[in-house]
């Protein structure tokens, strides 16, 4: 009798253990760990979205790792992370490689309009910059433009916009967008090239301090001046407006796809707007008057 009871109990325990293992391995968007790779230019908005997601789903733990855009894309292909934040357009060959290695269709999850901006010290007499100046300046041995490094989203995007290869551009380097702003006064003849999200948060003290140190130059294109404001980002009129998107290698609806969906919902888009960027998915507000 006791042996029969022992066998029955062991069977129940075994079934329960198997059930628990299956439950632990099942896909879940509301619990688990996630690493997101992002270029430093998009770190602020990515962190804000991650904080929002973890508040909504306390059993999730999201880690933001800063990595140059091109290197983040390679890590995604090699399954070292489940999400990478991107801004530049991938080449046909890169899309093909992504679809073959990840075994998913290339479906970028666009969530924000950001911009590359050109900044000078606050006391600089320079008031704007033309597309022609940018083109010529990046061909000059004087290297008057300062980027945050090679393989970065800012360099990649500017090169792509000018229809050139990053390796063909001539420029100086100060690592880090924030460092460019803080050190630019030492180089009064140079022009810093940074991501708008570096200091786009309207009421953040660090952002306010950084904005006070530099002047953002409007860009002249075909005789018109464009600033990197909401309207020009929304309508893609500012010449260096860029769409920021997520790429994932996750094929099921687990935490990575759960996070991406959240970033593209109205709540996620409100966070994007609070970061001082233009939400990609614009939600209409309807007010009924009685």
C-alpha positions as CSV (number, residue, x, y, z in Angstrom):
1,X,0.0,0.0,0.0
2,X,2.8,2.4,1.0
3,X,4.8,1.5,-2.1
4,X,1.7,2.2,-4.3
5,X,1.3,5.6,-2.5
6,X,4.9,6.4,-3.0
7,X,4.7,5.6,-6.7
8,X,1.6,7.7,-7.1
9,X,3.2,10.7,-5.3
10,X,6.3,10.4,-7.5
11,X,4.2,10.4,-10.6
12,X,2.3,13.5,-9.5
13,X,5.7,15.3,-8.6
14,X,7.1,14.3,-12.0
15,X,4.1,15.6,-13.9
16,X,4.2,18.8,-11.9
17,X,7.9,19.3,-12.6
18,X,7.4,18.7,-16.3
19,X,4.5,21.2,-16.4
20,X,6.6,23.8,-14.6
21,X,9.5,23.4,-17.1
22,X,7.1,23.7,-20.0
23,X,5.6,26.9,-18.4
24,X,9.1,28.4,-17.8
25,X,10.1,27.8,-21.4
26,X,6.9,29.1,-23.0
27,X,7.1,32.5,-24.6
28,X,6.1,35.4,-22.4
29,X,6.0,39.1,-23.1
30,X,5.4,40.1,-19.5
31,X,8.4,38.4,-17.7
32,X,12.0,37.6,-18.4
33,X,15.2,39.4,-19.3
34,X,16.0,41.4,-22.4
35,X,19.1,43.1,-23.7
36,X,18.6,46.0,-26.2
37,X,21.5,47.3,-28.3
38,X,21.4,50.9,-29.2
39,X,23.7,53.6,-30.6
40,X,24.4,56.2,-28.0
41,X,22.4,58.7,-30.1
42,X,19.2,56.8,-29.2
43,X,20.0,55.8,-25.7
44,X,17.8,58.3,-23.9
45,X,14.6,57.4,-25.8
46,X,15.4,53.7,-25.6
47,X,15.9,53.9,-21.8
48,X,12.7,55.8,-21.4
49,X,10.7,53.2,-23.3
50,X,12.4,50.4,-21.3
51,X,11.5,52.1,-18.0
52,X,7.9,52.4,-19.1
53,X,7.7,48.7,-20.1
54,X,9.2,47.6,-16.8
55,X,6.7,49.7,-14.8
56,X,3.9,48.1,-16.7
57,X,5.4,44.6,-16.4
58,X,7.4,44.4,-13.2
59,X,8.6,40.8,-13.9
60,X,10.6,42.0,-16.9
61,X,14.2,43.2,-16.7
62,X,15.5,45.2,-19.6
63,X,19.2,46.0,-20.0
64,X,20.3,48.8,-22.4
65,X,23.7,48.3,-23.9
66,X,25.3,51.1,-25.9
67,X,27.0,50.0,-29.1
68,X,27.8,51.6,-32.4
69,X,25.0,51.1,-34.9
70,X,26.9,48.8,-37.3
71,X,28.3,46.6,-34.5
72,X,24.8,46.3,-32.9
73,X,23.4,45.1,-36.2
74,X,26.2,42.4,-36.4
75,X,25.5,41.3,-32.9
76,X,21.8,40.9,-33.7
77,X,22.7,38.7,-36.7
78,X,24.9,36.6,-34.5
79,X,22.2,36.2,-31.9
80,X,24.0,38.1,-29.1
81,X,21.0,40.2,-28.5
82,X,17.3,40.1,-29.4
83,X,16.8,43.8,-30.3
84,X,18.9,46.4,-32.0
85,X,17.9,50.1,-32.5
86,X,18.7,51.3,-36.1
87,X,18.3,54.5,-38.2
88,X,20.0,54.1,-41.5
89,X,18.5,52.2,-44.4
90,X,20.0,48.7,-44.8
91,X,21.4,47.8,-48.2
92,X,19.8,45.0,-50.3
93,X,22.6,42.7,-49.3
94,X,22.3,43.5,-45.6
95,X,18.5,42.8,-45.8
96,X,19.2,39.5,-47.5
97,X,21.8,38.5,-44.9
98,X,19.3,39.4,-42.1
99,X,16.5,37.3,-43.6
100,X,18.8,34.3,-44.2
101,X,20.6,34.4,-40.8
102,X,17.6,35.3,-38.6
103,X,15.0,33.4,-40.8
104,X,12.5,36.3,-40.6
105,X,11.2,38.8,-43.1
106,X,12.8,42.2,-42.8
107,X,10.1,44.3,-41.0
108,X,11.5,47.3,-39.3
109,X,9.4,48.6,-36.4
110,X,9.5,52.3,-36.8
111,X,8.8,54.3,-33.6
112,X,10.3,57.8,-33.8
113,X,11.5,60.6,-36.0
114,X,14.9,61.8,-34.8
115,X,17.5,64.1,-36.5
116,X,21.2,64.6,-36.9
117,X,21.9,68.2,-36.0
118,X,24.9,70.5,-36.6
119,X,26.0,72.5,-33.5
120,X,28.5,75.3,-32.8
121,X,29.5,77.1,-29.6
122,X,26.9,79.5,-28.2
123,X,29.0,82.5,-29.0
124,X,29.8,81.5,-32.6
125,X,28.8,84.1,-35.2
126,X,27.6,81.3,-37.5
127,X,23.8,81.3,-37.8
128,X,23.1,78.5,-40.4
129,X,24.7,75.9,-42.6
130,X,24.0,74.9,-46.2
131,X,24.0,71.4,-47.8
132,X,26.8,72.6,-50.0
133,X,28.9,73.6,-47.0
134,X,28.3,70.2,-45.4
135,X,29.3,68.4,-48.7
136,X,32.5,70.4,-49.2
137,X,33.4,70.4,-45.5
138,X,33.3,66.6,-45.4
139,X,35.7,66.5,-48.3
140,X,38.2,69.0,-46.8
141,X,41.5,68.0,-45.1
142,X,40.7,70.6,-42.4
143,X,38.2,68.1,-40.9
144,X,36.0,70.8,-39.4
145,X,33.1,68.5,-38.6
146,X,33.3,66.5,-35.4
147,X,31.5,63.1,-35.2
148,X,31.2,60.7,-32.2
149,X,33.2,58.0,-34.0
150,X,33.2,55.5,-36.9
151,X,30.4,53.0,-37.3
152,X,28.1,55.4,-35.5
153,X,24.5,56.2,-36.5
154,X,25.3,59.9,-37.0
155,X,28.2,59.2,-39.5
156,X,26.3,56.5,-41.2
157,X,23.2,58.6,-41.7
158,X,25.0,61.7,-43.0
159,X,27.0,59.6,-45.4
160,X,23.9,57.9,-46.7
161,X,22.1,61.3,-47.0
162,X,25.0,62.6,-49.1
163,X,25.1,59.4,-51.1
164,X,28.7,58.6,-50.0
165,X,30.5,55.9,-48.1
166,X,31.5,56.8,-44.5
167,X,35.1,55.9,-45.3
168,X,35.2,58.6,-47.9
169,X,34.3,61.4,-45.5
170,X,36.9,63.5,-43.7
171,X,36.1,64.5,-40.1
172,X,37.4,64.7,-36.5
173,X,36.3,62.5,-33.6
174,X,35.3,63.2,-30.0
175,X,33.8,60.0,-28.6
176,X,30.2,60.5,-27.4
177,X,27.5,63.0,-28.4
178,X,27.5,64.6,-25.0
179,X,31.3,65.0,-25.0
180,X,31.1,66.8,-28.3
181,X,28.7,69.4,-26.8
182,X,30.8,69.8,-23.7
183,X,34.1,70.1,-25.5
184,X,33.1,72.1,-28.6
185,X,34.0,75.5,-27.1
186,X,37.7,74.4,-27.2
187,X,37.4,74.2,-31.0
188,X,35.5,77.4,-32.1
189,X,36.1,76.8,-35.8
190,X,34.6,73.2,-35.7
191,X,31.0,72.1,-36.1
192,X,29.7,69.2,-34.0
193,X,27.5,66.6,-35.5
194,X,25.2,64.9,-32.9
195,X,21.9,63.1,-32.5
196,X,19.0,65.4,-31.5
197,X,18.0,62.9,-28.7
198,X,21.3,63.9,-27.0
199,X,19.5,66.9,-25.5
200,X,15.9,66.8,-26.8
201,X,14.2,66.1,-23.5
202,X,12.4,69.4,-22.8
203,X,12.5,69.5,-19.0
204,X,15.5,67.4,-18.2
205,X,18.2,69.3,-16.3
206,X,21.2,67.7,-18.2
207,X,19.5,68.4,-21.5
208,X,18.8,72.0,-20.6
209,X,22.5,72.5,-19.6
210,X,23.7,71.0,-22.8
211,X,21.3,73.1,-24.9
212,X,22.7,76.2,-23.3
213,X,26.2,75.4,-24.4
214,X,25.6,75.2,-28.1
215,X,23.6,76.7,-31.0
216,X,21.8,74.4,-33.4
217,X,22.3,75.5,-36.9
218,X,19.3,75.5,-39.3
219,X,20.1,73.7,-42.5
220,X,19.7,75.5,-45.8
221,X,18.5,73.3,-48.7
222,X,17.4,74.7,-52.1
223,X,17.2,78.2,-50.8
224,X,15.1,77.4,-47.7
225,X,16.1,77.2,-44.1
226,X,14.9,74.2,-42.0
227,X,15.1,73.7,-38.2
228,X,14.9,70.3,-36.5
229,X,11.5,71.1,-34.9
230,X,8.4,68.9,-34.5
231,X,6.7,70.2,-37.7
232,X,9.8,69.7,-39.9
233,X,10.5,66.2,-38.4
234,X,6.9,65.1,-38.8
235,X,6.8,66.2,-42.5
236,X,10.4,65.1,-43.1
237,X,11.3,68.5,-44.3
238,X,14.4,69.0,-42.2
239,X,17.1,67.4,-44.5
240,X,18.6,65.2,-41.9
241,X,15.4,63.8,-40.4
242,X,15.8,60.1,-39.8
243,X,13.4,57.3,-38.8
244,X,14.4,55.3,-35.8
245,X,13.3,51.6,-35.8
246,X,13.7,48.3,-33.9
247,X,15.0,45.1,-35.5
248,X,14.6,41.8,-33.7
249,X,15.6,38.2,-34.3
250,X,12.8,36.9,-32.1
251,X,10.3,34.8,-34.1
252,X,7.6,34.4,-31.5
253,X,5.7,36.8,-29.2
254,X,8.1,36.9,-26.4
255,X,9.5,39.8,-24.4
256,X,11.3,41.4,-27.4
257,X,8.2,41.6,-29.6
258,X,6.1,42.6,-26.5
259,X,8.5,45.5,-26.0
260,X,8.4,46.5,-29.6
261,X,4.6,46.5,-29.6
262,X,4.5,48.6,-26.5
263,X,6.9,51.2,-28.1
264,X,4.5,51.6,-31.0
265,X,1.3,51.9,-29.0
266,X,-0.1,55.2,-27.9
267,X,1.5,54.9,-24.5
268,X,4.9,54.2,-26.0
269,X,4.5,57.0,-28.5
270,X,3.6,59.4,-25.7
271,X,7.0,58.5,-24.1
272,X,8.7,59.2,-27.4
273,X,7.0,62.7,-27.5
274,X,8.1,63.4,-23.9
275,X,11.6,62.7,-25.1
276,X,11.3,65.6,-27.4
277,X,11.2,63.5,-30.6
278,X,8.4,63.1,-33.1
279,X,6.3,59.9,-32.6
280,X,6.2,57.8,-35.8
281,X,2.7,56.6,-35.1
282,X,0.6,59.7,-34.7
283,X,-2.7,59.3,-32.8
284,X,-5.5,61.7,-33.5
285,X,-7.3,63.3,-30.6
286,X,-11.0,63.8,-31.0
287,X,-12.8,66.3,-28.7
288,X,-16.6,66.3,-28.8
289,X,-18.2,69.6,-28.0
290,X,-21.7,69.7,-26.5
